[in-house]
Amino acid sequence: MADEPLVLGIETSCDETGVGIVRGTTLLADAVASSVDEHARFGGVVPEVASRAHLEAMVPTIERALKDAGVSAKDLDGVAVTAGPGLAGALLVGVSAAKAYAYALGKPLYGVNHLASHVCVDQLEHGALPEPTMALLVSGGHSSLLLSTDITSDVRPLGATIDDAAGEAFDKIARVLNLGFPGGPVIDRYAREGDPEAIAFPRGLTGPRDPAYDFSFSGLKTAVARWIEAKRAAGEEVPVRDVAASFQEAVVDVLTRKAVRACKDEGVDHLMIGGGVAANSRLRALAGERCAAAGIRLRVPRPKLCTDNGAMVAALGAEMVARGRPASAWDLSADSSLPVTDPHVPGHGHDHVHEVSKENLYS
């Protein structure tokens, strides 16, 4: 175990300051400082607020992770950081911090992809990813079907959302129902006491001529909002629990149906689900039922590893080290639209670590 790479990962793509430490595929620390309460009064994430919160939380969260892991910074084999996609200002805070620590420690720096990290985190729970891996990523900003033969170098998008992501739709419907922010957890909670068949909400892009693997939740969001408005206009009480359950069912029905279809079409017998919406209890249950019926093995990390965290970045960073991938250059920058086809941002063909004095600058 001591020969496995010890890597610190920093995640600041949105409103969570996450710092994780892994040794190989073993999770040693997962420290998170969330600014979600600061955004709640605005009904969504405010980029400037998120960036400032990352600045304040960065050093204390790193120090807490090192303490939790029981390791010293000088023992690290590398520092990984989310280089994109995400909020530009928030990403820059993480990238700048990662550069500073890597430079001071004389360790390699790895700028990695947020989406690929969401896939790689499953290694911390269920062991090495099968190759190929089919992954369904669902979060506030992304709804994607990905096929990967090597999570460090080969990730192919099969489908993605053409408008609202699933998590974004959850937030918007929660706002219409006056349930607060973030919407995912609260709708999940209300839906457990509702009837998922009470209201026949539409399933987007499920017609015979529609793209097989793409997603659309904008029409569903509008349909739910109009249904609620009509009830209120008629002076009738809105059955919040039934609306939540029926809306949630429409979302997870489409997600799981398309994911299982992709597995069958590509001949892949595993499905990995990641991203914040993967914490949804109904998504996990329905995916389990449909995968079992199709003979597909389902891999879903525990809910804490589904939401944004530093552990997932550290996991992908450790895989980069283990597979001998090139480190990132010191001019690494944040890329808010970094494509998932770039699991990491490499260097310029040279070992940048040797440009740093081997005397450890960090104390």
C-alpha positions, 0 to 999 in steps of 0.5 A: 500500500505504501507504494501506491501514489499519495495524492491531494485533490482540490475541487472548487468548480462550484460552491463546495471547497473540497479537499481529498487525500487518497493513497491509490484507491483508498480514501484517507480524507474527504474534507468539504467546506460548503457555501450553500447557505450563503447562496440559498437566499439568492435561490441559486449559486452566485459565482462571486460569492462562491469564489470568495468563499473558496478563498476563505476556506481553502487553507483551513480545509487543506489543513483539516484534510492532512490532519484527518489523513494523518499524513504530512504535505511533504509525503504527497506524490502529487497535487491534483485540481479541477481545471474545468469545467465549472465557474471560472472564478471558482476554478481559478481559486482552486488552480492557484492554490494547487499551483502554490502547494505543488510548487512549494512541495516540489511535487507534480501538478495535475489539472483534471476534468471535473466530469472524469473525476465524478466517474473515477471516484467510484474506485474509492468505493468499488475498486478499479473501474471496469474497462470500458465503463459506461457512466451516467453523470447527473448534476446541477450543470451536467446530464451526460452519458459517457463511455470510457476505456481509460479514465485518464485518457479516453472518455467519449461522450455519447449523449448530453443535455441539450438544455437544462441539466437534471439538477438544474430542473430540480432546483427550478421546480423546488423554487416554483413549489417554494421548497427552497434551495438546493432543490434536489434533496428537498424534492427527494424528501417530499416525493417519498410521501407522494404518488409518482403516477398522480400526474402524467408529466412529459418525458423529453426526447423519448420519441422514435426520432429523437436522439437516443442518448441526449436529454432535455428537461426544459419542456418538463420543467415548463410543463410542471410549472404551468400545471402548478400555476393552473392549480393556483389560478383556480384557487386549488391547493397544490399537492406538493408531494404528488407533484414532487413525486411525479416530476422526479419520476419523469426525470429518473425514468428518462435517465435510467431508460437511456443509460440502460439502452446505451449499455445494451447498444455498446455491449457494456455490462456495467453502469456507473452513476455519478454526480450530485443527482446520483444521491437521489433515492428514486434514481438509485432504486429505479436504476437498480431495478432496470439494471438487474432486469437487463443483466447490468451491474450497477455501481453508484458511490455513496451519496457523499461521494456523488456530490462535488468533493475533493476525494474524486479529484484526488482519485483521478490524480492518483490514477494519473500518477499510477499510469504515468500520465504527464504532469500539467505545466505551471501555466495551467489555467482554469477552463470553464468549458473544458470538454470531457474528452480531455480528462486532464490537462498535460504539460508541454512535454517536459518534467516540470517538477525538475524546474523546482528546487528539490528542497521542500519549500513548505513548512 
